[in-house]
Amino acid sequence: MKDEKKEYLVRKDMYAETVKKNKKVAMANMVIFSIGLLLKYIGRPELGGHFIWLGIIILIYVFGSNLMAKYEMKKYQLK
């Protein structure tokens, strides 16, 4: 039981680190989205569109990373 609990705590810490990192990436992603929308608004839609697509790709990465980390943590959950 002790080894299982230790493994669970390690996975829980890894999950917490991943979520913390992804929150920072998500905040930077908001800046990217804002730049894209601003560029579209001021008349540079081709450049703004690239920033918006970059923001969508980063959003998918953050979402997927959080899901994978949560799945890994649940796999080692105490029973």
Long-range contacts (C-beta under 8 A, 24 or more apart in sequence): 4-76, 4-78, 5-78, 7-76, 8-76, 8-77, 8-78, 11-72, 11-73, 11-75, 11-76, 12-73, 14-69, 14-72, 14-73, 15-69, 15-70, 15-72, 15-73, 18-65, 18-66, 18-69, 19-66, 19-69, 22-62, 22-65, 22-66, 25-58, 25-61, 25-62, 26-59, 26-62, 28-58, 29-55, 29-58, 29-59, 29-62, 32-58
